[in-house]
Amino acid sequence: MSGWRFILSLGCFIIGILIALQFEQQEKVGFPLAAYRPVDLIRMVKDSERTRGELQTQVEQLRARLAEYEFARSGRGNISRVLLEELERARLEAGLVPVHGPGIRVILDDSKQRPRGGEDDYFYLVHDVDLNQLVNELWGSGAEAITINGQRVVANSAIRCVGPTILVNAKRLGPPYRVDAIGDPDTLAGGLKMRGGFLDAMAVSIRHGVSALMTKEENLELPAYGGPMTFHYASPLAR
């Protein structure tokens, strides 16, 4: 009897030390999720589940594509068809074909108010940094295609300010700026509304009259990217 009591007491003692150490460590690192609202935590979980589902889908697609390659290589399949399908898929992912689908539309416009005497007009205008942040958060929320005033945003698209206008794909654009994004409308809208997200970042400008109107759309039609795709310095790495 004394033997098992000693073992039980020793086990409880060790567990107590581990729990104490865990609380001590937690006090040092803090509780990073405690600052989030329940709705934000729920959205983070949903985003993680969505990402996991997307990765699983990609794995299945890659396996199916590999099976097609192996079948074509064996001489029983049509290698030309497989390569054409691969090319079309690559053009779609590069933004070189028009697309359509559900998503959201965000319209940003400069304030109609005028700065008070001596006040900086920064928060009365829509800037390139605002569009960059909006586009980045849309990509991060699962957007599959984005345009700004009809200009398709791709990997090498630049969004920068030049005087009173903003350049996108070397095209001068002026307000209002209409940003269309194809993806799950609820997820895209939720990403912009979440705490610390785009709308939070725009709060000061919105109080100064800048408008940021967001609507969910059943079907958006986005044109293909029409800019140059020439590479002067980058070349495929030899394997």
KANORMO-V876960 format. One record per pair of residues at least 24 apart in sequence whose C-alpha atoms are under 10 Angstrom apart, sorted by the first residue. I is the first residue (numbers start at 1). J is the second residue. D is the distance in Angstrom with one decimal. If there is no record, write none. Layout:
I_J_D, I_J_D
This chain:
35_195_9.9, 36_194_9.8, 36_195_7.7, 36_196_9.8, 37_194_9.4, 37_195_8.1, 39_190_10.0, 39_194_8.4, 39_195_9.3, 40_190_9.2, 40_191_9.5, 40_193_9.6, 40_194_6.3, 40_195_6.9, 41_194_9.8, 43_187_8.5, 43_190_7.7, 43_191_8.4, 43_194_8.3, 44_191_9.5, 44_194_9.6, 46_187_9.0, 47_140_9.8, 47_141_7.9, 47_142_9.0, 47_187_8.0, 47_191_9.2, 50_141_9.9, 50_142_9.0, 50_187_9.5, 51_141_9.7, 51_142_8.6, 54_142_9.7, 91_224_9.6, 92_144_9.9, 92_145_9.6, 92_224_9.0, 93_144_8.5, 93_145_8.9, 93_154_9.2, 94_145_9.7, 94_153_9.8, 94_154_6.8, 94_155_7.7, 94_224_9.3, 94_225_8.5, 95_144_9.3, 95_145_7.3, 95_146_9.2, 95_152_7.3, 95_153_7.8, 95_154_6.2, 95_155_8.8, 95_222_9.6, 95_223_8.7, 95_224_5.8, 95_225_5.7, 95_226_9.2, 96_152_9.0, 96_154_9.0, 96_223_8.5, 96_224_4.9, 96_225_5.2, 96_226_7.5, 96_227_9.5, 96_229_9.9, 97_222_8.9, 97_223_7.1, 97_224_4.6, 97_225_7.3, 97_226_9.5, 98_145_9.6, 98_152_9.3, 98_221_7.4, 98_222_5.7, 98_223_4.4, 98_224_4.4, 98_225_8.1, 99_144_9.6, 99_145_7.8, 99_182_8.7, 99_220_8.2, 99_221_6.0, 99_222_5.4, 99_223_6.6, 99_224_7.4, 100_145_8.9, 100_181_9.8, 100_182_7.3, 100_183_9.9, 100_218_9.8, 100_219_6.4, 100_220_5.3, 100_221_4.3, 100_222_6.0, 100_223_8.7, 101_144_9.6, 101_145_9.4, 101_181_9.1, 101_182_5.9, 101_183_7.3, 101_184_9.2, 101_217_8.6, 101_218_7.0, 101_219_4.7, 101_220_5.4, 101_221_6.9, 101_222_8.8, 102_180_9.9, 102_181_8.3, 102_182_5.6, 102_183_6.0, 102_184_6.7, 102_185_6.6, 102_216_7.9, 102_217_5.7, 102_218_4.5, 102_219_4.5, 102_220_5.9, 102_221_9.0, 103_143_8.1, 103_144_9.4, 103_145_9.4, 103_146_9.6, 103_180_7.4, 103_181_5.5, 103_182_4.2, 103_183_4.8, 103_184_5.8, 103_185_4.5, 103_186_8.3, 103_187_9.2, 103_188_7.4, 103_189_8.8, 103_215_8.8, 103_216_6.0, 103_217_5.3, 103_218_6.6, 103_219_7.0, 103_220_6.7, 103_221_10.0, 104_138_9.6, 104_143_9.5, 104_146_9.8, 104_179_8.3, 104_180_6.0, 104_181_5.6, 104_182_6.7, 104_183_7.7, 104_184_8.3, 104_185_5.6, 104_186_8.6, 104_187_9.7, 104_188_7.0, 104_189_7.1, 104_214_6.9, 104_215_5.6, 104_216_4.4, 104_217_5.3, 104_218_8.4, 104_219_9.1, 104_220_8.2, 105_146_9.7, 105_147_9.7, 105_148_9.9, 105_178_6.9, 105_179_5.7, 105_180_4.6, 105_181_6.5, 105_182_8.9, 105_185_9.3, 105_188_9.9, 105_189_9.4, 105_213_8.0, 105_214_5.6, 105_215_5.3, 105_216_6.4, 105_217_6.9, 105_220_8.6, 106_134_9.1, 106_148_9.5, 106_177_8.0, 106_178_5.9, 106_179_5.1, 106_180_6.5, 106_181_8.5, 106_189_9.5, 106_211_9.8, 106_212_6.6, 106_213_5.5, 106_214_4.4, 106_215_6.6, 106_216_9.0, 107_148_9.5, 107_149_9.5, 107_175_9.0, 107_176_6.5, 107_177_5.5, 107_178_4.5, 107_179_6.2, 107_180_8.7, 107_211_7.5, 107_212_5.7, 107_213_5.2, 107_214_6.5, 107_215_8.8, 108_175_7.2, 108_176_5.6, 108_177_5.1, 108_178_6.6, 108_179_8.1, 108_206_10.0, 108_210_7.3, 108_211_5.6, 108_212_4.7, 108_213_6.7, 108_214_8.9, 109_174_9.1, 109_175_5.4, 109_176_4.4, 109_177_6.4, 109_178_8.8, 109_206_9.9, 109_209_9.0, 109_210_5.9, 109_211_5.3, 109_212_6.9, 109_213_8.9, 110_174_9.7, 110_175_6.6, 110_176_7.1, 110_177_9.3, 110_205_9.1, 110_206_9.5, 110_208_9.5, 110_209_7.4, 110_210_5.0, 110_211_6.8, 110_212_9.4, 111_205_8.2, 111_206_8.1, 111_207_9.4, 111_208_6.7, 111_209_4.4, 111_210_4.2, 111_211_6.8, 112_208_8.9, 112_209_6.4, 112_210_7.6, 112_211_9.2, 113_208_7.2, 113_209_6.2, 113_210_8.6, 114_208_8.9, 114_209_9.2, 115_208_8.7, 121_205_9.9, 121_208_9.4, 122_205_8.3, 122_208_9.7, 123_202_8.9, 123_203_9.7, 123_204_6.8, 123_205_4.6, 123_206_8.1, 123_207_8.7, 123_208_6.4, 123_209_8.6, 123_210_7.7, 124_204_9.2, 124_205_6.0, 124_206_8.2, 124_207_9.0, 124_208_5.8, 124_209_6.6, 124_210_5.9, 124_211_9.7, 125_164_9.5, 125_175_9.1, 125_205_7.5, 125_206_9.7, 125_208_9.1, 125_209_8.9, 125_210_6.6, 125_211_9.6, 126_164_9.9, 126_165_9.7, 126_166_9.3, 126_174_9.5, 126_175_7.8, 126_176_8.8, 126_177_8.6, 126_202_9.4, 126_205_8.3, 126_210_7.3, 126_211_9.0, 126_212_9.7, 127_159_9.8, 127_160_8.4, 127_161_7.0, 127_164_9.2, 127_165_8.8, 127_166_7.6, 127_175_9.9, 128_158_9.8, 128_159_6.1, 128_160_5.2, 128_161_5.4, 128_162_9.1, 128_165_8.9, 128_166_6.2, 128_167_8.3, 128_168_9.3, 129_159_8.2, 129_160_7.7, 129_161_8.5, 130_159_9.9, 130_198_8.3, 130_201_8.6, 130_202_7.8, 131_159_7.4, 131_160_9.0, 131_166_9.3, 131_168_10.0, 131_177_8.6, 131_179_8.5, 131_198_9.7, 132_158_9.0, 132_159_6.6, 132_160_8.5, 133_197_9.1, 133_198_6.9, 133_201_9.1, 134_179_8.6, 134_192_7.8, 134_197_9.0, 134_198_6.2, 134_199_9.0, 134_201_9.9, 134_202_10.0, 135_159_9.7, 135_179_8.3, 135_180_9.7, 135_181_8.7, 135_198_9.6, 136_198_9.6, 137_188_8.5, 137_191_6.9, 137_192_6.9, 137_197_7.7, 137_198_7.2, 138_179_9.9, 138_180_9.8, 138_181_7.2, 138_182_9.3, 138_183_9.0, 138_187_9.3, 138_188_6.2, 138_189_8.7, 138_191_7.3, 138_192_7.5, 138_198_9.4, 139_181_8.8, 139_182_10.0, 139_183_9.5, 139_188_8.8, 139_191_9.8, 140_188_8.8, 140_191_8.1, 141_183_8.5, 141_184_8.8, 141_185_9.9, 141_186_9.9, 141_187_6.4, 141_188_5.4, 141_189_8.6, 141_190_8.3, 141_191_5.7, 141_192_8.3, 142_181_9.5, 142_182_8.7, 142_183_6.3, 142_184_7.5, 142_185_9.8, 142_187_7.6, 142_188_6.9, 142_191_9.2, 143_180_9.7, 143_181_6.0, 143_182_5.6, 143_183_4.8, 143_184_7.6, 143_185_9.2, 143_187_9.1, 143_188_7.0, 144_181_7.3, 144_182_5.6, 144_183_5.8, 144_184_9.3, 145_180_8.2, 145_181_5.7, 145_182_5.3, 145_183_7.6, 145_221_10.0, 145_222_7.6, 145_223_9.7, 145_224_9.7, 146_179_7.0, 146_180_5.6, 146_181_4.4, 146_182_6.6, 146_183_9.4, 146_222_7.5, 146_223_9.5, 147_177_10.0, 147_178_7.9, 147_179_5.7, 147_180_5.3, 147_181_6.7, 147_182_9.2, 147_221_9.7, 147_222_6.7, 147_223_8.0, 147_224_9.3, 147_225_9.1, 148_173_8.7, 148_177_6.6, 148_178_5.6, 148_179_4.6, 148_180_6.6, 148_181_9.0, 148_222_9.8, 149_173_7.3, 149_174_8.9, 149_175_9.2, 149_176_8.5, 149_177_5.9, 149_178_5.1, 149_179_6.4, 149_180_8.1, 150_177_9.7, 150_178_8.0, 150_179_8.2, 150_180_8.3, 150_221_9.6, 150_222_7.1, 150_223_6.9, 150_224_9.3, 150_225_9.4, 151_178_9.9, 151_179_9.2, 151_180_9.8, 151_222_8.6, 151_223_7.6, 151_224_8.3, 151_225_7.0, 151_226_8.2, 151_227_9.3, 152_179_9.8, 152_180_9.4, 152_181_10.0, 152_222_7.3, 152_223_6.6, 152_224_6.2, 152_225_5.0, 152_226_7.8, 152_227_9.0, 153_179_10.0, 153_181_9.9, 153_224_9.2, 153_225_7.2, 154_224_9.6, 154_225_7.2, 154_227_9.7, 156_227_9.6, 156_228_9.5, 156_229_8.5, 157_225_9.4, 157_227_8.8, 169_225_9.0, 169_226_8.8, 169_227_6.6, 169_228_9.0, 170_227_8.5, 171_227_9.7, 176_211_9.2, 176_212_9.8, 177_212_9.6, 178_212_9.9, 178_213_9.5, 178_214_9.8, 179_214_9.4, 180_214_9.8, 180_215_9.8, 180_216_9.9, 180_217_9.2, 180_220_7.4, 180_221_8.8, 180_222_7.7, 181_216_9.8, 181_217_9.4, 181_220_7.9, 181_221_9.6, 181_222_8.5, 182_217_8.9, 182_218_9.6, 182_219_8.4, 182_220_6.9, 182_221_8.7, 182_222_8.4, 183_217_9.9, 183_220_9.8, 184_216_9.3, 184_217_9.8, 184_218_9.9, 185_215_8.8, 185_216_5.7, 185_217_7.2, 185_218_8.3, 186_216_7.8, 188_216_9.1, 189_214_7.8, 189_215_8.4, 189_216_7.7
